[in-house]
Amino acid sequence: MLGYNLTNHTCIIDVLNSGKDRPSNSLEDPEVCLGGPEFSSGFTWELNIGNSAPSTSSNPDDFYVRVLYEGRPLITHCPKEKLVQKYFCSYDSFKKFHIKKFQFSSKADQRKVCVEGDEGFIRNMRWDFLAIFLFIGVILVIRYAVILSKFEVGDEQKPILESTKLN
């Protein structure tokens, strides 16, 4: 939804703070604010062939994409000047727009965001795991020491229950 400009962080905070239902804005409104997605909402990407193209065409210039959100067509999936018949975007324009908006420009950028995260998240996670492992080990050693301290070491074992005489 963020990628298609149907919401933004300010909009979501306003909707949450107001305690009101999401406004029912037109998807053609440039200031649309849908908050977050409703339960089981969905996007549909339709690939259509142009009217003048043969049905067996494999030429990318003959194909157009229309994006629907909850069955309603969007206009934010393509630059406005590239839209055809209000809702359709040529396949090449759609592809270029989505690569620019949703893909990483290089493997280095992808690694920086997905693997390294905030200053090497995975490296820090390994140290966190080691600290938890050591903490559990120390607790087990202390517990074992407490259990052993309850027993006396000697030549004879004392019975756990002493026999009692009945009068």
Residue frames as a rotation matrix with the C-alpha (Angstrom) as fourth column:
MET 1
0.571 0.821 0.000 0.00
0.821 -0.571 0.000 0.00
0.000 0.000 -1.000 0.00
LEU 2
0.384 -0.521 -0.762 2.89
0.130 -0.787 0.603 2.33
-0.914 -0.331 -0.234 0.70
GLY 3
-0.613 -0.709 0.349 4.41
0.390 0.113 0.914 1.50
-0.687 0.696 0.207 -2.67
TYR 4
-0.387 0.569 0.726 1.21
0.865 -0.050 0.499 2.49
0.320 0.821 -0.473 -4.45
ASN 5
-0.954 -0.086 0.287 0.77
-0.001 -0.957 -0.290 5.69
0.300 -0.277 0.913 -2.39
LEU 6
-0.026 0.988 -0.149 -2.50
0.253 0.151 0.956 4.50
0.967 -0.013 -0.254 -0.87
THR 7
0.925 0.229 -0.305 -1.30
0.345 -0.161 0.925 5.37
0.163 -0.960 -0.228 2.61
ASN 8
-0.003 -0.957 0.289 1.67
-0.017 -0.289 -0.957 6.81
1.000 -0.008 -0.015 4.49
HIS 9
-0.550 -0.268 -0.791 2.88
0.692 0.385 -0.611 6.81
0.468 -0.883 -0.026 8.08
THR 10
-0.972 0.224 0.074 1.19
-0.232 -0.852 -0.469 10.15
-0.042 -0.473 0.880 8.91
CYS 11
-0.251 0.925 -0.286 -2.12
-0.721 0.018 0.692 8.89
0.645 0.380 0.662 7.52
ILE 12
-0.075 0.184 -0.980 -1.94
0.325 0.934 0.151 5.67
0.943 -0.307 -0.130 9.55
ILE 13
-0.834 -0.279 -0.476 -1.19
0.534 -0.196 -0.822 7.57
0.136 -0.940 0.312 12.78
ASP 14
-0.804 0.587 0.098 -4.08
-0.588 -0.808 0.017 9.99
0.089 -0.044 0.995 12.11
VAL 15
-0.026 0.816 -0.577 -6.51
-0.443 0.508 0.739 7.10
0.896 0.275 0.348 11.52
LEU 16
-0.228 -0.121 -0.966 -5.35
0.619 0.748 -0.240 5.32
0.752 -0.652 -0.095 14.69
ASN 17
-0.941 -0.209 -0.266 -5.46
0.338 -0.568 -0.750 8.44
0.006 -0.796 0.605 16.85
SER 18
-0.670 0.733 0.117 -8.90
-0.642 -0.652 0.403 9.55
0.372 0.194 0.908 15.63
GLY 19
-0.775 0.382 0.503 -10.55
-0.120 0.693 -0.711 6.28
-0.620 -0.612 -0.491 16.64
LYS 20
0.246 0.875 -0.417 -12.76
-0.662 -0.163 -0.732 6.60
-0.708 0.456 0.539 13.56
ASP 21
0.527 0.005 0.850 -13.15
0.483 0.821 -0.304 4.27
-0.699 0.571 0.430 10.62
ARG 22
-0.616 -0.778 0.128 -10.96
0.494 -0.255 0.831 4.83
-0.614 0.575 0.541 7.62
PRO 23
-0.065 0.589 -0.805 -12.29
-0.514 -0.712 -0.479 7.44
-0.855 0.382 0.349 5.23
SER 24
0.225 0.227 0.948 -13.72
0.614 0.722 -0.319 6.05
-0.757 0.653 0.023 2.01
ASN 25
0.023 -0.328 -0.944 -11.64
-0.481 -0.832 0.277 8.07
-0.876 0.448 -0.177 -0.42
SER 26
0.960 0.207 -0.190 -11.55
-0.249 0.310 -0.918 7.56
-0.131 0.928 0.349 -4.14
LEU 27
0.437 -0.841 0.320 -8.47
0.601 0.538 0.592 5.67
-0.670 -0.066 0.740 -5.29
GLU 28
0.266 -0.304 0.915 -8.02
0.857 -0.360 -0.369 8.43
0.442 0.882 0.164 -7.87
ASP 29
0.979 0.074 0.192 -7.56
-0.030 -0.873 0.486 11.06
0.204 -0.482 -0.852 -5.18
PRO 30
0.202 -0.979 -0.035 -3.85
0.022 0.040 -0.999 12.01
0.979 0.201 0.030 -4.94
GLU 31
-0.468 -0.319 0.824 -4.31
-0.762 -0.327 -0.560 12.52
0.448 -0.890 -0.090 -1.18
VAL 32
0.450 0.692 -0.564 -5.92
-0.317 0.714 0.624 9.11
0.835 -0.101 0.541 -0.63
CYS 33
-0.572 -0.549 0.609 -5.54
-0.770 0.104 -0.629 7.82
0.282 -0.829 -0.482 2.93
LEU 34
0.283 0.691 -0.666 -6.73
-0.377 0.718 0.585 4.28
0.882 0.086 0.463 3.45
GLY 35
0.523 -0.178 0.833 -4.86
-0.827 0.129 0.547 3.75
-0.205 -0.975 -0.080 6.71
GLY 36
-0.634 -0.695 0.340 -3.85
-0.590 0.719 0.367 0.10
-0.500 0.032 -0.866 6.64
PRO 37
-0.689 0.384 -0.614 -5.25
-0.414 0.488 0.769 -2.82
0.595 0.784 -0.177 4.69
GLU 38
0.214 0.839 0.501 -8.54
-0.977 0.179 0.117 -4.34
0.008 -0.514 0.858 5.77
PHE 39
-0.228 -0.231 0.946 -8.66
-0.408 0.905 0.122 -8.02
-0.884 -0.358 -0.301 6.71
SER 40
-0.093 0.049 0.994 -8.29
0.590 0.808 0.015 -10.24
-0.802 0.588 -0.104 3.63
SER 41
0.688 0.244 -0.684 -7.89
-0.328 -0.736 -0.593 -7.28
-0.648 0.632 -0.426 1.29
GLY 42
0.114 -0.665 0.738 -5.98
0.583 0.646 0.492 -7.83
-0.804 0.374 0.462 -1.90
PHE 43
-0.103 -0.267 -0.958 -4.33
-0.678 -0.686 0.264 -6.51
-0.728 0.677 -0.110 -5.00
THR 44
0.493 0.206 0.845 -4.97
0.469 0.755 -0.458 -7.93
-0.733 0.622 0.276 -8.47
TRP 45
-0.351 -0.634 -0.690 -2.58
-0.455 -0.528 0.717 -7.39
-0.819 0.565 -0.103 -11.37
GLU 46
0.618 0.624 0.479 -4.29
0.199 0.465 -0.863 -7.86
-0.761 0.628 0.163 -14.73
LEU 47
-0.636 -0.755 -0.156 -2.27
-0.059 -0.154 0.986 -8.37
-0.769 0.637 0.053 -17.89
ASN 48
0.504 0.862 0.055 -4.31
0.132 -0.014 -0.991 -7.29
-0.853 0.507 -0.121 -20.93
ILE 49
-0.493 -0.595 0.636 -3.53
0.740 0.098 0.665 -7.39
-0.458 0.798 0.392 -24.60
GLY 50
-0.666 0.180 -0.724 -4.16
-0.291 -0.956 0.030 -4.30
-0.687 0.231 0.690 -26.72
ASN 51
0.350 0.932 0.095 -7.22
-0.185 0.168 -0.968 -4.21
-0.918 0.322 0.231 -29.02
SER 52
0.665 -0.091 -0.741 -5.14
-0.742 -0.198 -0.641 -3.95
-0.089 0.976 -0.199 -32.20
ALA 53
-0.430 -0.900 0.073 -2.72
-0.893 0.436 0.113 -6.75
-0.134 -0.017 -0.991 -31.26
PRO 54
0.032 0.401 -0.915 -3.23
-0.484 0.808 0.337 -10.36
0.874 0.432 0.220 -32.33
SER 55
0.786 0.396 0.474 -4.19
-0.593 0.267 0.760 -12.68
0.175 -0.878 0.445 -29.49
THR 56
0.846 -0.522 -0.107 -1.04
0.529 0.846 0.056 -14.76
0.062 -0.104 0.993 -30.08
SER 57
0.585 -0.631 0.509 1.32
-0.192 -0.718 -0.669 -11.77
0.788 0.294 -0.542 -29.79
SER 58
0.543 -0.495 -0.679 4.47
0.837 0.391 0.384 -12.09
0.076 -0.776 0.626 -27.72
ASN 59
-0.256 -0.586 0.769 5.57
0.493 -0.763 -0.418 -8.49
0.832 0.272 0.484 -28.26
PRO 60
-0.479 0.044 -0.877 5.79
0.866 -0.141 -0.480 -6.69
-0.145 -0.989 0.030 -24.86
ASP 61
-0.989 0.091 -0.121 4.56
-0.109 -0.983 0.151 -3.47
-0.105 0.162 0.981 -26.54
ASP 62
-0.485 0.855 -0.185 1.16
-0.154 0.124 0.980 -5.11
0.861 0.504 0.071 -27.09
PHE 63
-0.081 0.429 -0.900 0.50
0.793 0.574 0.203 -5.73
0.604 -0.697 -0.387 -23.38
TYR 64
-0.232 0.123 0.965 -0.98
-0.404 -0.914 0.020 -3.45
0.885 -0.385 0.262 -20.73
VAL 65
-0.647 -0.036 -0.761 -1.26
0.616 0.563 -0.551 -3.84
0.449 -0.826 -0.342 -16.97
ARG 66
0.052 0.676 0.735 -4.12
-0.398 -0.661 0.637 -2.73
0.916 -0.325 0.235 -14.77
VAL 67
-0.851 -0.346 -0.394 -3.89
0.239 0.413 -0.879 -2.96
0.467 -0.843 -0.268 -10.97
LEU 68
0.194 0.957 0.217 -6.97
-0.126 -0.195 0.973 -3.37
0.973 -0.216 0.083 -8.78
TYR 69
-0.949 -0.310 0.065 -7.23
-0.103 0.109 -0.989 -2.92
0.299 -0.945 -0.135 -5.02
GLU 70
-0.643 0.753 0.144 -10.36
0.102 0.271 -0.957 -4.54
-0.759 -0.600 -0.251 -3.61
GLY 71
-0.077 0.614 0.785 -11.75
0.904 0.375 -0.205 -4.69
-0.421 0.694 -0.584 -7.14
ARG 72
0.874 0.346 -0.342 -11.30
0.215 -0.905 -0.367 -0.95
-0.437 0.247 -0.865 -7.73
PRO 73
0.531 -0.704 0.472 -8.73
0.742 0.117 -0.660 0.20
0.410 0.701 0.584 -10.33
LEU 74
0.364 -0.546 -0.754 -5.67
0.538 -0.537 0.649 2.15
-0.760 -0.643 0.099 -9.24
ILE 75
0.934 -0.182 0.309 -3.89
0.178 -0.511 -0.841 4.95
0.311 0.840 -0.445 -11.07
THR 76
0.673 -0.697 0.247 -0.77
-0.703 -0.499 0.507 4.92
-0.230 -0.515 -0.826 -8.88
HIS 77
0.572 -0.447 0.688 0.85
0.243 0.893 0.378 1.86
-0.783 -0.049 0.620 -10.49
CYS 78
0.063 -0.479 0.875 2.25
0.998 0.011 -0.066 3.86
0.022 0.878 0.479 -13.39
PRO 79
-0.807 -0.306 -0.506 3.41
0.320 -0.945 0.062 7.45
-0.497 -0.112 0.860 -14.03
LYS 80
0.057 0.961 -0.272 0.28
0.153 -0.277 -0.949 9.48
-0.987 0.012 -0.163 -14.91
GLU 81
0.057 -0.070 -0.996 1.62
-0.832 -0.555 -0.009 10.53
-0.552 0.829 -0.090 -18.30
LYS 82
-0.850 -0.434 -0.298 2.03
-0.526 0.720 0.453 6.84
0.018 0.541 -0.841 -19.24
LEU 83
-0.481 0.747 0.460 -1.55
0.044 0.544 -0.838 5.77
-0.876 -0.383 -0.294 -18.39
VAL 84
-0.933 0.285 -0.219 -3.70
-0.228 0.001 0.974 4.62
0.277 0.959 0.064 -21.31
GLN 85
-0.140 0.976 -0.168 -7.51
0.038 0.175 0.984 4.72
0.989 0.131 -0.062 -21.12
LYS 86
0.422 0.305 0.854 -7.26
-0.641 -0.565 0.519 6.06
0.641 -0.766 -0.043 -17.56
TYR 87
0.716 -0.023 0.698 -6.25
-0.620 0.439 0.651 2.80
-0.321 -0.898 0.300 -15.80
PHE 88
0.905 -0.334 0.262 -3.94
0.403 0.871 -0.280 0.86
-0.135 0.359 0.923 -18.12
CYS 89
0.452 -0.857 -0.246 -0.16
-0.649 -0.505 0.568 1.10
-0.612 -0.097 -0.785 -18.19
SER 90
0.591 -0.315 -0.743 2.03
-0.576 0.480 -0.661 -0.33
0.565 0.819 0.102 -20.94
TYR 91
0.918 -0.220 -0.331 3.91
0.350 0.841 0.412 -3.39
0.188 -0.494 0.849 -19.76
ASP 92
0.012 -0.989 0.150 7.32
0.735 -0.093 -0.672 -1.74
0.678 0.118 0.725 -20.27
SER 93
-0.165 -0.018 0.986 6.31
-0.364 -0.928 -0.078 1.40
0.917 -0.372 0.147 -18.31
PHE 94
0.816 0.533 0.226 4.83
-0.433 0.303 0.849 -0.77
0.384 -0.790 0.478 -15.55
LYS 95
0.697 -0.613 -0.373 7.99
0.644 0.763 -0.051 -2.88
0.316 -0.205 0.926 -15.36
LYS 96
-0.255 -0.832 0.492 10.33
0.452 -0.552 -0.700 0.15
0.855 0.044 0.517 -15.26
PHE 97
0.117 0.401 0.909 8.19
-0.591 -0.707 0.388 1.87
0.798 -0.582 0.154 -12.62
HIS 98
0.944 0.328 0.045 8.12
-0.239 0.584 0.776 -1.24
0.228 -0.743 0.629 -10.39
ILE 99
0.386 -0.883 -0.268 11.81
0.770 0.468 -0.433 -1.99
0.508 -0.040 0.861 -10.74
LYS 100
-0.367 -0.523 0.769 12.59
0.079 -0.841 -0.535 1.58
0.927 -0.135 0.350 -9.72
LYS 101
0.125 0.554 0.823 10.10
-0.755 -0.485 0.442 1.57
0.644 -0.677 0.357 -6.84
PHE 102
0.820 0.416 0.393 10.32
-0.573 0.601 0.558 -1.96
-0.004 -0.682 0.731 -5.45
GLN 103
0.807 -0.566 -0.169 13.69
0.515 0.814 -0.269 -3.47
0.290 0.130 0.948 -6.41
PHE 104
0.522 -0.740 -0.424 17.17
0.193 -0.382 0.904 -2.80
-0.831 -0.554 -0.057 -5.11
SER 105
0.826 -0.234 -0.513 19.47
-0.554 -0.504 -0.663 -1.04
-0.103 0.832 -0.546 -7.54
SER 106
-0.020 -0.877 -0.481 22.40
-0.698 0.356 -0.621 -3.33
0.716 0.323 -0.619 -6.70
LYS 107
0.351 0.059 -0.934 23.29
0.370 0.908 0.196 -6.46
0.860 -0.415 0.297 -4.77
ALA 108
-0.727 -0.671 -0.147 25.24
0.440 -0.291 -0.849 -4.25
0.527 -0.683 0.507 -2.33
ASP 109
-0.586 0.600 0.545 22.07
-0.694 -0.719 0.044 -2.25
0.418 -0.352 0.837 -1.52
GLN 110
0.415 0.768 -0.488 20.09
-0.395 0.635 0.664 -5.47
0.819 -0.083 0.567 -1.08
ARG 111
-0.020 -0.521 -0.853 22.73
0.627 0.658 -0.417 -6.90
0.779 -0.543 0.314 1.27
LYS 112
-0.870 -0.347 0.349 22.88
0.012 -0.725 -0.689 -3.67
0.492 -0.596 0.635 3.26
VAL 113
-0.270 0.864 0.425 19.11
-0.883 -0.398 0.249 -3.69
0.385 -0.308 0.870 3.91
CYS 114
0.595 0.685 -0.421 18.34
-0.539 0.728 0.424 -7.40
0.596 -0.025 0.802 4.13
VAL 115
0.425 -0.502 -0.754 21.45
0.502 0.823 -0.265 -8.96
0.753 -0.266 0.602 5.64
GLU 116
-0.612 -0.788 -0.061 23.41
0.513 -0.338 -0.789 -6.32
0.602 -0.514 0.612 7.50
GLY 117
0.436 0.876 -0.206 20.45
0.770 -0.244 0.590 -4.27
0.466 -0.416 -0.781 8.68
ASP 118
0.874 -0.097 0.476 21.25
-0.285 -0.896 0.340 -1.77
0.394 -0.432 -0.811 11.38
GLU 119
0.161 -0.944 0.287 25.02
-0.967 -0.209 -0.144 -2.08
0.196 -0.254 -0.947 11.79
GLY 120
-0.587 -0.486 -0.648 25.22
-0.476 0.854 -0.210 -5.81
0.655 0.185 -0.732 11.28
PHE 121
0.232 0.803 0.549 22.08
-0.956 0.086 0.279 -7.16
0.176 -0.590 0.788 12.92
ILE 122
0.803 0.093 -0.588 23.11
-0.137 0.990 -0.031 -10.77
0.580 0.105 0.808 12.30
ARG 123
-0.256 -0.949 -0.186 26.56
0.152 0.151 -0.977 -10.28
0.955 -0.278 0.105 13.88
ASN 124
-0.584 0.094 0.806 24.93
-0.731 -0.493 -0.471 -8.74
0.353 -0.865 0.357 16.96
MET 125
0.538 0.843 -0.008 22.35
-0.778 0.500 0.380 -11.53
0.324 -0.198 0.925 17.06
ARG 126
0.326 -0.496 -0.805 25.15
0.158 0.868 -0.471 -14.10
0.932 0.027 0.362 17.37
TRP 127
-0.753 -0.619 0.222 26.49
-0.073 -0.258 -0.963 -12.32
0.654 -0.742 0.149 20.46
ASP 128
-0.173 0.780 0.601 22.99
-0.962 -0.264 0.066 -12.17
0.210 -0.567 0.796 21.94
PHE 129
0.687 0.415 -0.597 22.60
-0.373 0.906 0.201 -15.91
0.624 0.085 0.777 21.46
LEU 130
-0.158 -0.845 -0.511 25.99
0.300 0.452 -0.840 -16.54
0.941 -0.286 0.182 23.11
ALA 131
-0.737 -0.080 0.671 25.04
-0.518 -0.571 -0.637 -14.33
0.434 -0.817 0.379 26.09
ILE 132
0.312 0.919 0.243 21.75
-0.921 0.229 0.315 -16.20
0.234 -0.322 0.917 26.58
PHE 133
0.557 -0.175 -0.812 23.54
-0.015 0.975 -0.221 -19.55
0.830 0.135 0.541 26.31
LEU 134
-0.549 -0.832 -0.085 26.12
0.149 0.002 -0.989 -18.51
0.823 -0.555 0.123 28.95
PHE 135
-0.460 0.464 0.757 23.39
-0.837 -0.512 -0.195 -17.17
0.297 -0.723 0.623 31.26
ILE 136
0.660 0.723 -0.206 21.50
-0.638 0.683 0.356 -20.47
0.398 -0.104 0.912 31.11
GLY 137
0.216 -0.676 -0.704 24.76
0.231 0.736 -0.636 -22.35
0.949 -0.025 0.315 31.76
VAL 138
-0.748 -0.488 0.450 25.51
-0.259 -0.410 -0.875 -20.27
0.611 -0.771 0.180 34.88
ILE 139
0.017 0.846 0.532 21.97
-0.982 -0.085 0.166 -20.86
0.186 -0.526 0.830 36.21
LEU 140
0.733 0.255 -0.631 22.35
-0.256 0.962 0.091 -24.63
0.631 0.094 0.770 35.71
VAL 141
-0.261 -0.899 -0.352 25.73
0.238 0.293 -0.926 -24.68
0.936 -0.325 0.137 37.52
ILE 142
-0.677 0.070 0.732 24.27
-0.646 -0.533 -0.547 -22.75
0.352 -0.843 0.406 40.48
ARG 143
0.420 0.903 0.087 21.25
-0.869 0.373 0.327 -25.08
0.263 -0.212 0.941 40.61
TYR 144
0.497 -0.325 -0.805 23.55
0.081 0.940 -0.330 -28.13
0.864 0.099 0.494 40.56
ALA 145
-0.617 -0.778 0.119 25.70
0.006 -0.156 -0.988 -26.65
0.787 -0.609 0.101 43.35
VAL 146
-0.313 0.594 0.741 22.62
-0.927 -0.361 -0.103 -26.01
0.206 -0.719 0.663 45.52
ILE 147
0.711 0.597 -0.372 21.41
-0.535 0.802 0.265 -29.58
0.457 0.010 0.890 45.05
LEU 148
0.181 -0.731 -0.658 24.83
0.285 0.680 -0.676 -31.03
0.941 -0.066 0.331 45.93
SER 149
-0.630 -0.461 0.625 25.15
-0.386 -0.512 -0.767 -28.86
0.674 -0.725 0.144 49.04
LYS 150
0.262 0.823 0.504 22.10
-0.921 0.057 0.385 -30.59
0.288 -0.565 0.773 50.58
PHE 151
0.868 -0.019 -0.496 23.86
0.056 0.997 0.059 -33.93
0.494 -0.079 0.866 50.69
GLU 152
0.549 -0.726 0.414 26.56
-0.748 -0.205 0.632 -34.78
-0.373 -0.656 -0.656 53.21
VAL 153
0.439 -0.495 -0.750 29.53
-0.448 0.603 -0.661 -36.70
0.779 0.626 0.043 51.99
GLY 154
0.097 -0.414 0.905 30.76
-0.966 0.180 0.186 -39.41
-0.240 -0.892 -0.382 54.34
ASP 155
-0.880 -0.472 -0.047 31.60
-0.472 0.862 0.183 -43.10
-0.046 0.183 -0.982 54.70
GLU 156
-0.688 0.707 0.164 28.01
0.623 0.692 -0.365 -44.02
-0.371 -0.149 -0.916 55.49
GLN 157
-0.711 0.560 0.426 24.93
0.015 -0.593 0.805 -42.83
0.703 0.578 0.413 53.77
LYS 158
-0.850 0.516 0.104 22.22
-0.204 -0.140 -0.969 -41.52
-0.486 -0.845 0.224 56.02
PRO 159
-0.508 0.753 0.417 18.78
0.859 0.475 0.189 -42.83
-0.055 0.455 -0.889 55.26
ILE 160
-0.715 0.292 0.635 16.49
0.071 -0.873 0.482 -40.15
0.696 0.390 0.604 53.94
LEU 161
0.340 0.852 0.398 13.69
-0.535 -0.173 0.827 -41.15
0.773 -0.494 0.397 56.33
GLU 162
-0.771 -0.563 0.297 14.58
-0.548 0.349 -0.760 -42.12
0.324 -0.749 -0.578 59.87
SER 163
-0.321 0.677 -0.662 12.64
0.346 0.734 0.584 -45.00
0.882 -0.042 -0.470 61.31
THR 164
-0.420 0.295 0.858 10.31
-0.787 -0.589 -0.182 -44.12
0.452 -0.752 0.480 64.13
LYS 165
-0.937 0.124 -0.327 9.11
0.260 0.871 -0.417 -46.34
0.233 -0.476 -0.848 66.89
LEU 166
-0.123 0.963 0.239 5.43
-0.284 -0.265 0.921 -46.67
0.951 0.046 0.306 67.49
ASN 167
-0.836 -0.142 0.530 4.33
-0.540 0.040 -0.841 -46.66
0.099 -0.989 -0.110 71.10
